[in-house]
Amino acid sequence: MANENENIKIVKDATCTFCGCVCDDMELHVDLDEKRITKAKNACILGRAWFAEHTIEDAPAAMIDGKEVTIEEAIEEAAQTLVKAKFPITYGLSDTTSEAQREAVAITDYIKGNIDTTTSVCHGPSGLAFQGVGESTSTLGEVKNRADLVIYWGGNPAESHPRHFGRYAVTPKGMFTPNGKKDRTVVLVDVRKTKSAGVADILIRPKPGKDFEILWALRALVKGNKLSANEGEWFWGVNIEEETGVSLETLTDLAERMKNCRFGVLFFGMGLTMTRGRHFNSGALLALATDLNKYTHFVAKPVRGHGNVTGADNVVAWQTGYPFGVNFSRGYPRFNPGEFTTVDTLSNGDADAALIIASDPGSNFPKKAIDHLKNIPVITLDTKSTVTSKLSHVAFKTATYGINTGGTVYRMDDVSITLRPAFESPFPDDETILKKIKKRVHELTLKKIHPGGASGEAKVAAVNPL
């Protein structure tokens, strides 16, 4: 709707794609003359900055080696580069739509390459744990309406996901939690006192790197096992409090609270997944949630960072069977973190071309990986100029998902959300570019297989009649 007195467009129920909360109750006020968002009602401090700072740069839509070219020329060069490569990699995907992610998987399949998402450098260990242990899960709506015990482990939502407390898990009034915070007990487990500690009824501060030991002790207590004949000791004689920094009394109290709640939830962050233990930590927490379901209803969910990183895992998983670090070089998908994850393919010097989508590994990867990235042809799709786009052989400037384009994203609880764009961008969206690259890649790969046969266009039509 538009304001009659001013050239202002109001977009209701818009979606913020800054973080994994993917809040879809925004009211955006758009100045159509200046092409900017002047107000974002209901947004948190991060969301307000996400919308207010969004500007459309005056930059070329496509470049090859730093020189402006047409989009068609850039697509041709990108496709040729990917098809000629022997071990091409695709990486990123967490800040784009699920429709674009699907195209990226198809491209990687055609070129028999390697596809990986930013999950491999954040909640990758959780992805491994899900496969090994399983996951007792729920939506954030169920948490809001039912949870009377909320545990945050290894995260600081007050700063990373400001609306997580107010919209989903701590203060909102739900169907079976009509008094909001008064109907809930909030526990925070972290090695340091963060801004999130203010909402906690119970604050537990373990020693760094001792999450696994604490979780395993809780599993024993939940099952009714005594840790040793001597109070406060493991059966091998190590004192629990000395080892973990948390007393047996505190752990026993938490175990009893978990067993006796009506609906409990364990939200865990990278403070658990990216510390000593990695996927063993995530697995222990998921196993604890499973144990607790013998006594009550308990779920566990990772608190995800990027706006559609959950969507990236979902799309790659439903297309390949695996969530990240997938290789197609043998003509079928294989999963092997440590070999097919992007930090490793670059650090080991395996990759000879890279398609980077909505990510900037050139600014945050290990030096060895960045050095190799600089020595191979890189193709980037991004909404802004980045360190990675500046070193790219082919660079596309694209529209921002959620602000300039529609599509689908996934909230951190695997619920799909439809985007409502605020205003158009002069640049194409990721899906459009990737579809065109896919089409040209398909034509080129068919010509490689049938060099003397029908044209690539005819064979594409035969294979894909729709």
C-alpha positions in Angstrom: 0.0 0.0 0.0 1.1 3.6 -0.6 0.7 6.8 1.3 -1.4 9.3 -0.6 0.5 12.3 0.8 4.0 11.0 0.3 5.6 8.6 -2.1 5.9 6.0 0.7 5.1 2.4 0.2 4.2 0.3 3.3 5.0 -3.4 3.2 3.3 -5.4 6.0 4.3 -8.9 7.2 7.7 -8.5 5.5 10.5 -10.9 6.4 13.9 -10.0 7.9 16.6 -12.3 6.5 19.5 -11.0 8.7 19.6 -13.9 11.1 18.1 -17.4 11.5 15.1 -16.1 13.4 13.7 -15.0 10.1 11.0 -12.8 11.8 8.2 -12.3 9.3 6.2 -9.6 11.1 8.0 -6.6 9.8 6.2 -3.4 8.7 8.5 -1.6 6.2 8.2 2.0 5.1 9.8 2.5 1.8 10.8 5.8 0.2 10.1 5.1 -3.5 11.9 8.2 -4.7 15.2 7.4 -2.8 14.8 3.6 -3.0 15.5 3.1 0.6 13.7 1.8 3.7 13.0 4.6 6.2 11.4 2.6 9.0 11.3 -1.1 10.0 8.6 -1.6 12.6 9.0 -4.6 14.9 12.7 -5.1 13.8 15.4 -5.7 16.5 18.5 -3.5 16.5 20.2 -5.9 14.0 17.2 -5.9 11.7 16.8 -2.2 11.8 20.4 -1.8 10.7 19.9 -4.5 8.0 17.0 -2.6 6.4 18.2 1.0 7.0 21.7 0.4 5.7 20.5 -1.3 2.5 21.4 0.8 -0.5 21.8 -0.1 -4.1 25.4 0.6 -5.2 26.1 2.2 -8.5 28.2 -0.6 -9.9 28.4 -2.8 -13.0 26.0 -5.8 -13.0 28.8 -8.0 -14.3 32.6 -7.9 -14.5 35.4 -10.1 -15.9 38.8 -9.5 -14.4 37.6 -6.1 -13.1 36.3 -4.8 -16.4 32.6 -4.2 -17.0 30.9 -6.7 -19.4 27.3 -7.6 -20.3 25.6 -10.2 -18.1 25.5 -12.6 -21.1 29.2 -12.4 -21.6 29.8 -13.0 -17.9 27.5 -16.0 -17.9 29.3 -17.5 -20.8 32.7 -17.0 -19.2 31.4 -18.4 -15.9 30.0 -21.5 -17.6 33.2 -22.1 -19.6 35.3 -21.8 -16.5 33.3 -24.3 -14.5 33.0 -26.8 -17.3 36.8 -26.7 -18.0 37.7 -27.2 -14.3 38.7 -30.7 -13.1 37.7 -30.0 -9.4 35.3 -27.0 -9.3 33.7 -26.1 -5.9 30.5 -24.3 -5.0 30.4 -22.5 -1.6 28.2 -20.1 0.4 24.4 -20.3 -0.2 23.4 -19.2 3.3 22.2 -15.7 2.3 20.1 -16.4 -0.7 16.8 -18.0 -1.5 16.1 -21.7 -1.5 15.2 -21.4 -5.2 18.7 -20.1 -6.0 20.2 -22.8 -3.8 18.5 -25.5 -5.8 20.0 -24.1 -9.0 23.5 -24.1 -7.4 23.1 -27.8 -6.6 22.1 -28.6 -10.2 25.1 -26.7 -11.6 27.5 -28.6 -9.3 25.9 -31.9 -10.3 26.4 -31.1 -14.0 30.1 -30.2 -13.6 30.7 -33.1 -11.2 32.0 -30.7 -8.6 31.9 -30.1 -4.9 29.2 -28.2 -3.1 29.4 -26.9 0.5 27.6 -24.3 2.6 28.7 -22.1 5.4 27.4 -24.8 7.8 30.8 -26.4 7.5 32.3 -23.6 9.4 29.6 -23.1 12.0 27.1 -25.9 12.9 28.8 -28.5 10.7 29.5 -30.7 13.8 25.7 -30.6 14.6 25.0 -31.9 11.1 27.3 -34.8 11.8 25.6 -35.4 15.2 22.1 -35.4 13.7 23.1 -38.3 11.4 24.8 -40.2 14.2 22.3 -39.6 17.0 19.1 -38.3 15.6 17.1 -35.2 16.6 14.1 -34.6 18.9 12.7 -31.4 17.4 9.9 -28.9 17.3 8.9 -25.6 15.8 9.6 -22.3 17.6 5.8 -21.9 17.8 5.6 -25.0 19.9 8.3 -23.6 22.2 6.4 -20.3 22.6 3.2 -22.1 23.4 4.4 -25.0 25.5 7.9 -24.7 26.9 8.2 -24.2 30.6 12.0 -25.0 30.7 14.3 -23.2 28.3 18.0 -24.0 28.3 20.5 -22.0 26.2 23.8 -23.8 25.8 26.9 -22.1 24.3 25.2 -19.1 22.8 24.5 -15.4 23.4 21.1 -14.7 21.8 20.8 -11.2 23.4 23.4 -10.0 21.0 23.3 -12.6 18.1 19.5 -13.1 17.9 17.8 -10.2 19.9 14.2 -11.3 19.2 14.7 -14.9 20.1 13.9 -14.2 23.8 11.0 -11.8 23.1 9.3 -13.5 20.2 9.9 -17.2 20.6 11.2 -18.6 23.8 11.4 -16.5 27.0 8.9 -13.7 27.4 6.1 -14.3 24.9 2.7 -15.5 26.2 1.6 -18.8 24.7 -1.3 -21.1 24.8 0.0 -23.1 27.8 2.3 -20.3 29.0 -0.2 -17.5 29.5 2.0 -15.6 31.9 5.1 -15.6 29.6 8.3 -15.4 31.5 6.6 -16.2 34.8 5.6 -19.6 33.5 9.1 -20.5 32.4 12.5 -21.3 34.0 15.4 -20.1 31.8 18.8 -21.7 32.2 22.0 -20.3 30.5 25.1 -22.5 30.2 28.1 -20.6 29.1 31.8 -20.2 30.0 31.4 -16.5 30.5 28.7 -14.1 31.7 27.2 -12.5 28.6 24.4 -10.0 28.0 22.0 -13.0 27.8 22.7 -13.8 31.5 20.2 -11.1 32.4 17.2 -13.3 31.5 18.5 -16.4 33.1 17.0 -17.8 36.3 19.9 -20.2 36.6 23.4 -19.4 35.2 25.9 -22.2 34.9 29.5 -21.4 34.0 31.6 -24.5 33.2 35.2 -24.5 32.5 36.0 -24.0 28.8 36.1 -27.2 26.8 34.2 -29.3 29.4 30.8 -29.4 27.8 31.0 -33.1 26.9 31.8 -34.1 30.4 28.9 -32.1 31.8 26.4 -33.4 29.3 27.5 -37.0 29.9 27.2 -36.5 33.7 23.7 -35.1 33.1 22.8 -38.2 31.1 23.9 -40.4 33.9 21.9 -38.4 36.5 18.8 -38.3 34.3 18.9 -42.1 34.1 19.1 -42.3 37.9 22.7 -43.5 38.0 25.0 -42.6 40.8 28.3 -41.1 39.6 30.3 -42.8 42.4 30.2 -44.0 45.9 32.0 -40.8 46.9 29.7 -37.8 46.3 30.9 -35.5 43.6 33.3 -38.0 42.0 33.2 -39.9 38.8 33.7 -43.7 39.1 37.3 -43.3 38.1 37.9 -40.9 41.1 38.0 -37.5 39.4 36.1 -34.8 41.3 33.3 -33.4 39.1 33.5 -29.8 40.2 37.3 -29.7 39.9 37.1 -31.2 36.4 34.2 -29.2 35.0 33.8 -26.2 37.2 30.2 -27.2 38.0 29.2 -28.9 41.3 27.3 -32.2 41.5 24.6 -30.4 43.4 24.0 -28.0 40.5 24.0 -30.8 37.9 21.6 -32.9 40.0 19.2 -29.9 40.4 19.3 -29.3 36.7 18.7 -33.0 35.9 15.6 -33.0 38.2 14.3 -29.8 36.6 14.6 -31.4 33.2 12.9 -34.6 34.1 10.0 -32.9 35.8 9.2 -30.1 33.4 6.2 -30.3 31.0 8.0 -29.3 27.9 11.7 -28.6 27.8 14.0 -27.3 25.0 17.8 -27.2 24.6 18.9 -24.4 22.3 22.6 -24.7 21.5 25.1 -22.4 19.7 28.6 -22.4 18.3 30.0 -22.2 21.9 29.1 -25.9 21.9 29.9 -26.9 18.3 33.1 -25.0 17.7 34.9 -25.9 21.0 36.8 -29.0 22.1 34.7 -32.0 21.3 32.9 -30.6 18.3 30.3 -33.1 17.0 30.7 -35.2 20.2 29.4 -32.3 22.1 26.4 -31.8 19.8 25.8 -35.6 19.9 25.9 -35.7 23.7 23.3 -32.9 23.9 21.0 -34.5 21.3 21.3 -37.8 23.2 20.4 -36.1 26.4 17.2 -34.7 24.8 16.4 -38.3 23.7 17.0 -39.6 27.2 14.7 -37.0 28.7 11.8 -38.1 26.5 11.4 -41.2 28.7 10.2 -38.8 31.4 8.7 -35.8 29.6 8.7 -34.0 26.3 12.1 -32.5 25.4 13.5 -31.1 22.2 16.8 -29.7 21.0 17.5 -27.1 18.3 20.6 -25.4 17.0 20.4 -21.6 17.0 21.4 -20.8 13.4 23.1 -17.6 12.2 22.6 -16.6 8.6 19.1 -15.8 7.3 18.8 -19.0 5.1 21.6 -21.2 6.3 18.9 -23.7 7.5 17.5 -23.6 4.0 20.9 -24.3 2.5 21.1 -27.5 4.6 17.6 -28.5 3.7 18.0 -27.9 -0.1 21.4 -29.6 -0.4 20.1 -32.5 1.8 16.9 -33.1 -0.2 18.8 -33.0 -3.5 21.8 -35.1 -2.5 21.0 -36.8 0.8 23.6 -34.8 2.7 23.5 -31.3 4.2 27.0 -29.9 3.2 30.4 -31.0 2.0 29.1 -33.1 -0.9 31.1 -34.3 -3.9 29.8 -35.3 -7.3 33.1 -36.3 -9.0 32.1 -40.0 -9.4 28.7 -39.1 -10.8 26.8 -39.6 -7.5 26.9 -37.6 -4.2 29.5 -38.5 -1.5 29.7 -36.9 1.9 33.0 -36.5 3.7 33.6 -33.5 6.0 37.3 -32.8 6.2 37.9 -33.7 2.6 34.9 -32.2 0.7 34.4 -29.1 3.0 35.6 -25.9 1.4 38.3 -24.9 3.9 39.9 -28.3 3.2 39.5 -28.3 -0.6 41.2 -24.9 -0.7 43.8 -25.5 2.0 44.8 -28.8 0.4 45.0 -27.1 -3.1 42.4 -29.5 -4.6 40.0 -26.9 -6.0 40.8 -25.4 -9.4 37.8 -23.2 -9.8 35.2 -21.8 -7.4 31.6 -20.6 -7.6 31.0 -18.4 -4.5 27.4 -17.5 -3.8 26.4 -14.8 -1.2 29.5 -15.4 0.9 32.9 -13.8 1.5 35.5 -16.5 2.3 38.3 -14.3 1.1 37.8 -12.2 4.3 37.5 -14.9 6.9 39.0 -18.2 5.8 42.4 -19.5 7.0 45.3 -17.8 5.2 46.3 -21.0 3.4 42.8 -21.4 1.9 42.7 -17.7 0.9 46.1 -17.9 -0.8 44.8 -20.8 -2.9 41.6 -19.0 -3.7 43.6 -16.1 -5.1 45.3 -18.5 -7.5 42.2 -20.1 -9.1 39.4 -18.6 -11.2 36.6 -17.5 -8.9 33.0 -16.7 -9.8 31.0 -14.7 -7.3 27.4 -13.6 -6.9 27.0 -11.0 -4.2 24.9 -8.0 -3.4 27.9 -5.8 -2.6 31.6 -5.5 -3.3 33.6 -7.9 -1.0 37.1 -9.1 -0.6 36.2 -12.2 -2.5 34.4 -10.4 -5.4 37.5 -8.1 -5.8 39.7 -11.1 -6.5 37.1 -12.8 -8.7 37.6 -13.7 -12.4 33.8 -13.2 -12.9 31.7 -11.1 -10.6 28.0 -10.7 -10.7 26.2 -7.9 -8.7 22.8 -9.3 -7.6 19.7 -8.1 -5.8 19.2 -8.6 -2.0 16.9 -11.4 -1.0 14.0 -10.4 1.1 14.4 -6.7 0.3 14.5 -6.7 -3.5 13.4 -10.2 -4.3 10.9 -12.8 -3.3 11.4 -16.5 -2.8 11.6 -18.9 0.1 13.8 -19.1 3.1 13.9 -21.5 6.1 13.7 -20.4 9.7 16.1 -22.0 12.1 13.4 -24.5 13.1 13.0 -25.7 9.5 9.8 -23.8 8.9 9.7 -22.3 5.4 8.8 -18.6 5.1 7.8 -16.7 1.9 9.6 -13.4 1.3 7.8 -10.1 0.5 10.2 -7.7 -1.2 10.1 -4.0 -0.4 11.2 -2.6 -3.8 12.9 -3.7 -7.0 16.6 -3.7 -7.7 18.2 -2.9 -11.1 20.3 -6.0 -10.6 19.1 -9.6 -11.3 18.5 -12.0 -8.5 20.7 -15.0 -7.7 18.2 -17.5 -9.1 18.0 -15.8 -12.5 21.8 -15.7 -12.9 22.3 -19.3 -11.7 19.5 -20.6 -14.0 21.3 -19.1 -17.0 24.6 -20.5 -15.9 23.0 -23.9 -15.4 21.5 -23.8 -18.8 24.8 -22.9 -20.5 26.7 -25.4 -18.3 24.3 -28.1 -19.4 24.8 -27.3 -23.0 28.6 -27.4 -22.7 28.6 -30.7 -20.8 26.4 -32.3 -23.4 28.8 -31.1 -26.2 31.7 -32.7 -24.3 29.8 -36.0 -24.1 28.5 -35.8 -27.7 31.0 -33.6 -29.6 29.8 -34.7 -33.0 26.1 -34.9 -32.3 23.2 -32.5 -32.2 23.6 -29.1 -30.9 23.6 -28.5 -27.1 20.4 -26.6 -27.4 18.6 -29.5 -29.1 19.9 -32.0 -26.6 18.9 -29.8 -23.6 15.4 -29.7 -25.1 15.4 -33.4 -25.5 16.5 -34.1 -22.0 14.4 -31.3 -20.4 11.3 -31.2 -22.6 9.5 -29.0 -20.1 
